Amino acid sequence: MASDDKLAMMEKEINALHACLEKRGINSRGTTDIFGRPFSLPVNAEHKATVFTVETLLSCAQPHMRTFWAATFGFFCTFFSVFAPAALGYMIKKSKWDADTQTGDGGLNLDKDALSLAGNLAVSGTVVMRVIAGPMCDLWGARKTFILLLLVAIPGMVILMTAQGEAAYILGRFIIGLSLATFVTCQVWCSQFFERRIIGTVNATAGGWGNVGGGVTLLLMPQIAESVKSWQLGQGKQPGEAIDFTWRFIMLVPMLMHIVAALFIMTGRDLADGSYSELETSGAKQKSKGAASGSFELVKVGFSNTNALVLMLGYALCFGVELTMNNKLVGYFDNYYAKPPRTAGVMGASFSLMNLFARSWGGMLSDTVAIKFGLRGRITAMWLIQTLEGMLCIFLGMVTINMKNPDSHEFKPDALAAAGMHPTVKAVWVDDSGLDPMTYTFTGPKGNLSHCASDYVFAPEWPCDEDVGIGCAVLNGVISRLPTKEREITILDPNMDCIHNGDSIGATMICIIGFSILVQMSEGLHFGIVPFVSRPALGVVSGMVGAGGNIGAVISGQFIIGSGKKEPLDQGFIYLGIIIMCLALTMHFIFFPGEGGILLPANFPYDPQWIKPTEGAVGSDELNFENVKSSTKEEATKASSV
């Protein structure tokens, strides 16, 4: 008995040592895949990683951490490329460069409507692509679908680089935007490699760090552009010619990133044990049905699940809001606060940069509350965070709602013409200090007069851009670019209660940062629940929810906030916040049999799945190791012994 006790004690100590090492992400038991290749991380019975810590993030080993980093970088690249043209908007929207006459500012002569339409199409085109990408992940594999989506964007970049008008610019942005469907492949691929207990944190971190690409491009692309522009001017190019070359040339940056990401993803695996084809050959994986029939069955299952539909709506109110803010904030700071492009880019990027940690916080919160409260905890936390998100959106609008903005007191060209101020428009500014009145004069068929800041009034730190022929004037210490042909002009009156004259920038930034944190936490909370909705249709549900985000971006960007013409932007923020808070109440309809919902008990007689999966249907990541052919087992044994 003494020896038996010693043996039991030794086994207990060994198991304790294994547990300690596994918590640090070390596969101390030497578990291998069905082909005898050892895993770098400890895994469960399905060969999904059980650990995701700071220590494991330092690794890129096959197969689990390779998948995480490949998925994260691939999604990062698509976010970077989709918003790269927006970061260069201050160059692209200028008047077109004419090589024959050596005139123009080097852009495509785009107005606000064209820029707004292009921005909305860039995030709306991927709605259908995300829905399609879901079944492709289930049938073809997330890794292969990922590579395809990365390569699809490259023709769009070529079209953008060679564009000569707004039609080509809009088409290019639309095609590039299709690659945002990589969000689906990112989330599905990670869900297939990490166990459900930690999947909220994993998905949130991968998705959040991918979303950071939207902020990085707003920070990085203008800096690269200014460097290339300076180089071109140093080569003796005309200012307009230099700008025309610059914004086209630097689109090579996102193009190269997509190619590198595709090659990186090629080095990964479809599942932890190998590719779909070799796993089907070995007998471990159920063979997929035909693409058409299989896709239709999976789509029916996904779209007939109440939980999936509610999550789709909820994601429209967080990720959709993030995409909208990425498109609106730079122009908001430029227009309302008279910030120069570089400063406005940095301030606008702050919203996206919260993804560095905020989305992970949402995933961690989801996993943490699930330990004690299960899925009911995940759902409740998601509702609370999204409700707070709506409140912060309202506060953001309330900061400036009582101040005059660039859309206030605007005189349209028709009114100017009726007043005899066409085609030469003069705007006179007079203050109470006794200074001589300032007069702006420009000729052209168009002209808008506004009493507050606009694209063409900037803060004192903005230098006069003599290189492109724009003069400057100083009005009570504020430098204003003089308008040129067919440009808006602005009367900057420091005595008026305009936003740019107030002290509200600090409060605005606090609201934006807090709002951003809650938006990204809500996104992480959503995809902490998605993997539990339907395992056979995991890809379809992920695609549905992801597409909901893009639908939300189109609706909020085009109709709720808009371009500021019908309603001021800050009024749009208030409307959006109210909508978020009201529609977040639909999360009370999410229910999981045996788990419950926010209000409904676990035993409530209701099944959210209206159409059941076909008998015997399993998830694309479900393997049966007992069916592995004997030859494969023998090969694995030999490989393991070697």
Buried (B, 14 or more C-beta within 10 A) or exposed (E): EEEEEEEEEEEEEEEEEBEEBBEEBBBBBEBBBBBBBBBBBBBEEBBBBBBBEEEBEEBBBBBBBBBBBBBBBBBBBBBBBBBBBBBBBBBBBBBBBEEEEEEBBBBBBBEBEBBBBBBBBBBBBBBBBBBBBBBBBBBBBBBBBBBBBBBBBBEBBBBBBEBEEBEBBBBBBBBBBBBBBBBBBBBBBBBBBBBBBBBBBBBBBBBBBBBBBBBBBBBBBBEBBBEBBEBBBEEEBBBBBBBBBBBBBBBEBBBEBBBBBBEBBEEBBBBBBBBBEBBBBBBBBBEBBEEEEBBEBBBBBBBBBBBBBBBBBBBBBBBBBBBBBBBBBBBBBBBBBBBBBBBBBBBBBBBBBBBBBBBBBBBBBBBBBBEEBBBBBBBBBBBBBBBBBBBBBBBBBBBBBEBBBBBBBBBEBEEBBEEEBBEEBEBEBEBEEEEEEBEBEBEBEBBBBBBBBBBBBBBEEBEBBEBBEBEBBEBEEBBBBBBBEBBBBBBBBBEBEBBBBBEBBEBBBBBBBBBBBBBBBBBBBBBBBBBBBBBBBBBBBBBBBBBBBBBBBBBBBBEBBBBBEEBBBBBBBBBBBBBBBEBBEBBBBBBBEEBBBBEBEBEEEEEBBEEEBEEEBEBBBBBEBEEBEEEBBEBBEEBEEE
